[in-house]
Amino acid sequence: MTAIAVDQTQLETRPRSRAAAARPIPLSRVTRIELRKMFDTRSGFWLMASIGILATIATVVVVLVAPDEELTYGTFAGAVGFPMALVLPIIALLSVTSEWSQRSGLTTFTLVPHRGRVILAKALVAVGVGVVSVFVALAIGALGNVVGTAINGTSPVWDISVVDTLNIVLGQVLGLLGGFMLGVLIRNSPGAIVAYFVYYLVLPTLAALLAANQEWFRDAQPWVDVNYAQAALFSGDGALTGEQWANIGVTGLFWLVIPMLVGLRMVLRSEIK
């Protein structure tokens, strides 16, 4: 009777243990793991630290070389924003391509078979880190504005409104998502970095040259050049017009959303080696 009772107890508890083992890993836990992975490696840590370092260097340079009339918060924000706009997309794309370049994807997608959850967690972490980095850089710029004007004996000028600040944050996040899109689409660190510099440096230069020499493209540029359209977010002119938001939406659809969907489909269907 005792053996039968033990067997029945095992039969009753076995389905429960299997059900517990089949529960998916919560998205919050996957997100925490992806956040930790961004700082665990030496290269990842220094890449993240470079945002604060570059922002500090840019602020010091402005204090040292800018004339008194140029010592405004807008000048400091522009100085710290440029290196940040270069680094944040690289951080985002490396968070994706590392799974393939470092061959950790087999482990990651074995522990979390639902690849979409992993990519979503990476996107949430990248955007969160990007937003925090932007506000840290802006805080460093604000400190530089106070210190720089005090050294030069002038009054601090706060020429960036709340709307301008939100536009800057949105612009930096869109640029970061562009890097994330390239990581999802290419899934190779060297290739994605090369594509990033072509995407953000070469194509805007070619588009500017074409607009300067072809009137038809000059009129169409806001609707086809994603960098030109998103530059309105950094202009400091306050609220954007409806046409400017339409430019950002149309270019973002063709240069960000559609490639991202193509890359996600490839990630979900490709074989992990």
JOVEN-V701455 format. One record per helix or strand of 3 or more residues. SS is the DSSP state (~ for helix, > for strand). FROM is the first residue (numbers start at 1). TO is the last residue. Records with the same first field share a line. If there is no record, write none. Layout:
SS->FROM-TO  FROM-TO
This chain:
~->2-21  27-40  42-65  68-70  73-101  105-111  115-152  162-186  189-213  215-224  226-234  242-269
